[in-house]
Amino acid sequence: MIFAIPLCISVFLLNQIPPPTPEDESLRVKRVQMDAKARWHSFSLFAFGLILLIINYTLITAYRDLQSNFASNIWLALGYG
């Protein structure tokens, strides 16, 4: 409920923004929807970094999960009661 009030205010303020003028539209590039070929090209461009991020995130998550699940066993094995 604490978040609901700022959310309602923000949505109200966003609705008060005027639509873009023709000058605004001329200064920007119109976005077009990507087809399958463009999506594949975009993925292949960043595939190495994305795969490294996913593997890294998965390993860190697995490590944190194992550490939290077996923390008491680890402390007992180290001699702390």
C-alpha positions as CSV (number, residue, x, y, z in Angstrom):
1,M,0.0,0.0,0.0
2,I,2.9,2.3,0.6
3,F,3.9,2.0,-3.1
4,A,0.3,2.5,-4.4
5,I,0.2,6.2,-3.7
6,P,3.4,7.1,-5.6
7,L,2.3,4.8,-8.4
8,C,-1.1,6.5,-8.8
9,I,0.6,9.9,-8.7
10,S,3.2,8.8,-11.3
11,V,0.5,7.4,-13.6
12,F,-1.5,10.6,-13.3
13,L,1.5,12.7,-14.2
14,L,2.4,10.5,-17.1
15,N,-1.1,11.0,-18.5
16,Q,-0.5,14.8,-18.3
17,I,2.4,14.7,-20.8
18,P,1.4,16.2,-24.1
19,P,1.7,14.2,-27.3
20,P,4.8,14.7,-29.4
21,T,4.8,17.6,-31.9
22,P,5.6,17.1,-35.5
23,E,9.0,18.6,-34.8
24,D,9.6,16.0,-32.0
25,E,8.7,13.2,-34.4
26,S,11.0,14.6,-37.1
27,L,14.0,14.7,-34.7
28,R,13.7,11.0,-33.8
29,V,14.0,7.8,-35.7
30,K,10.8,5.7,-36.0
31,R,11.1,2.3,-34.4
32,V,10.2,-0.7,-36.5
33,Q,9.4,-4.1,-35.4
34,M,12.2,-6.7,-35.7
35,D,11.6,-9.7,-37.8
36,A,13.1,-13.1,-37.1
37,K,16.2,-12.4,-39.2
38,A,16.9,-9.1,-37.4
39,R,16.4,-10.8,-34.0
40,W,18.8,-13.5,-34.9
41,H,21.4,-11.0,-36.1
42,S,21.0,-9.0,-32.9
43,F,21.4,-12.1,-30.8
44,S,24.4,-13.4,-32.8
45,L,26.1,-10.0,-32.4
46,F,25.9,-10.2,-28.6
47,A,25.7,-14.0,-28.1
48,F,29.2,-14.4,-26.5
49,G,28.5,-11.8,-23.8
50,L,25.0,-13.0,-23.2
51,I,26.0,-16.6,-22.8
52,L,28.8,-15.6,-20.4
53,L,26.4,-13.5,-18.3
54,I,23.9,-16.3,-18.2
55,I,26.5,-18.9,-17.2
56,N,28.0,-16.6,-14.6
57,Y,24.6,-15.7,-13.1
58,T,23.7,-19.4,-13.0
59,L,26.9,-20.4,-11.2
60,I,26.7,-17.6,-8.7
61,T,23.0,-18.5,-8.0
62,A,23.9,-22.2,-7.5
63,Y,26.8,-21.3,-5.2
64,R,24.6,-19.0,-3.1
65,D,21.9,-21.7,-2.9
66,L,24.3,-24.4,-1.8
67,Q,26.0,-22.1,0.7
68,S,22.7,-21.1,2.3
69,N,21.3,-24.7,2.3
70,F,24.5,-26.2,3.8
71,A,25.7,-23.2,5.9
72,S,25.0,-25.0,9.2
73,N,26.9,-28.1,8.1
74,I,29.8,-26.1,6.9
75,W,30.1,-24.3,10.3
76,L,29.8,-27.6,12.1
77,A,32.6,-29.1,10.0
78,L,34.8,-26.2,10.7
79,G,34.4,-26.8,14.4
80,Y,31.9,-24.0,15.3
81,G,28.9,-25.2,17.3
